[in-house]
Amino acid sequence: MKTFAKEFAQFLKEYKVISLAIAFVMGTAATGLVNSLVNDIFMPMLGPVLSVSGSWRGAVLNIGAIHITYGSFIAQLINFIIIAIVIFVTVRIFFKDKETK
């Protein structure tokens, strides 16, 4: 009969829990980098394009009584696009390596 420690070790190996934990930590760190890239580099350059005097977070589209603040939305959209591209490229490289083996 297997001991708990051996069963647990087998579980960790079988379901690749350690790899998943490492990927989660790396993803969290990458998200911080992407947020900084967008908020500190891209969005200040887009501020003039958005016709914003001051912070890009304050970009507002006024339609009568409706006020749509779109600056933060654009920043989040750029974040999403960058992260999606990184994931796409990573998965593509990963599966390309698997196909060659």
N, C-alpha and C positions, 0 to 999 in steps of 0.2 A: 504494500500500500504506500502510495506517495505521501510525503509529508506536505504540509501546507506551504512551506517555503519552496519546495520543488514545483508544486502545482502553480504557485504564484509566478515563479521564474518562467515556467513554460507558457503561462498566460501572457507575460510581458513579451516573450520572444514571438509567440504565435501571432499576436495581434499588433506587433510592432509599436507598442505603446511608447517606448523610449524615443523612437523616430518621430512619432506624432508629437510628443512633448517638445522635442527640439524644434520641429517645424512651427509649432505654435509660438514659441519664444522668439524665433527668428522672424516670424510674421508680424509679431507685435513690434519688434524693433524696426522692421522695414516700414511699418505703418507710420511710426514716428518720423522717420526720415522723409517719407513721401509728404506727410503733413507739413513739415518744415519747408520742403522744396516748393510746395504749392503756395503756402501762406507767406513765406519770406522772399521767394524769388519770382515765381510766376505771377501771383496776384498783384504785387506792386507794379509790375510792368503792364498788367492789364487794366489797372486803375484809370489811366488816361483814356484808354479805349472805351471803357465803361462810362465815360463822361462823368466821373466822380471827382468832386473836389473834397479832398480829405481821404478818409479810409475807404477801401474797396468794400468793406463790410457794410458800409452805409449806402451802397448803391440801391436806389429805389426807383421803381417805375410807377408813376402816378397816373391812374386812369379814373378821373373823377374823384369819387370818395374812396376808391380802392387804392391802397398803397402796397405794392409788391416789392419786398426786399429781396433782390436777386443776387447780390454780391456773394453771400455765404453759400448759396446754392451753386453758383458757378465754381467756387472753390471745391465744394464737395464733389461736383461732377468731374472736375479735373483729377481729384484724388482717385475717384472710382476708375477713371479711364487709365491712369498710370498703373494702379494696382492690377487691373484686369489685363493690361498688356504684359506686365511682369509675370503674372500667373500663366498666361498663354505661352509666353516664350519658355518659361521653366518647364511646363508640361510637355511642350513640343520637344525640347532638348531631352527630357527624361525618357519619353517614349521612343525617340530616335535612337538613344543609347540602348534601350531594351531590344529594339528591332535588329540592331547590328550584332547582338550577342547570340 
